[in-house]
């Protein structure tokens, strides 16, 4: 990232360099946000699956689901 002190420009090339750095920073931010959104989507799907299965899991051994299905989830 760039600092506020570096925004003082002396030439057209400095302006272009700063704009390119800002564009790169923005692209990095978009990648981080996309990664987080993808991670959160996977987590929501996993949590939904667990929540859907919870009523079927019984601790007294009378489980209606095959044990392998429970262990896989």
C-alpha positions in Angstrom: 0.0 0.0 0.0 1.1 3.6 -0.4 1.4 6.3 2.2 -0.2 9.7 2.2 3.2 11.3 2.0 3.8 9.6 -1.3 0.8 11.2 -2.9 2.8 14.4 -3.5 3.7 14.1 -7.2 6.4 15.8 -9.2 5.7 14.5 -12.7 3.2 12.8 -14.9 5.0 9.5 -14.4 4.6 9.8 -10.7 0.8 10.2 -11.2 0.6 7.2 -13.4 2.7 5.1 -10.9 0.4 6.1 -8.1 -2.7 5.3 -10.1 -1.3 1.9 -11.0 -0.5 1.2 -7.4 -4.0 2.2 -6.3 -5.5 -0.1 -9.0 -3.3 -3.0 -7.8 -4.3 -2.4 -4.2 -8.0 -2.3 -5.2 -7.5 -5.6 -7.2 -5.9 -7.2 -4.1 -8.8 -6.1 -2.0 -11.4 -7.5 -4.4 -9.5 -10.9 -4.3 -9.5 -10.9 -0.5 -13.2 -10.2 -0.4 -13.9 -12.9 -3.0 -11.9 -15.4 -1.1 -13.8 -14.5 2.1 -17.2 -14.8 0.3 -16.3 -18.2 -1.1 -15.1 -19.4 2.3 -18.3 -18.2 4.0 -20.4 -19.9 1.3 -18.6 -23.2 1.9 -19.0 -22.8 5.7 -22.8 -22.0 5.4 -23.3 -25.1 3.2 -21.4 -27.2 5.8 -23.3 -25.8 8.7 -26.6 -26.2 6.9 -25.8 -29.9 6.3 -24.9 -30.5 9.9 -28.0 -28.6 11.2 -30.2 -30.7 8.9 -28.7 -33.9 10.2 -28.7 -33.1 13.9 -32.3 -34.2 14.5 -31.5 -37.6 13.0 -28.5 -38.2 15.3 -29.5 -39.9 18.6 -27.0 -40.5 21.5 -28.8 -43.7 22.7 -27.6 -45.8 19.8 -30.9 -45.9 18.0 -29.5 -43.8 15.1 -31.6 -44.0 12.0 -28.6 -43.1 9.9 -25.9 -45.6 9.0 -22.8 -45.0 11.1 -20.6 -44.4 8.1 -22.9 -41.5 6.9 -22.6 -39.8 10.3 -18.8 -40.2 10.4 -18.4 -38.9 6.8 -20.4 -35.7 7.7 
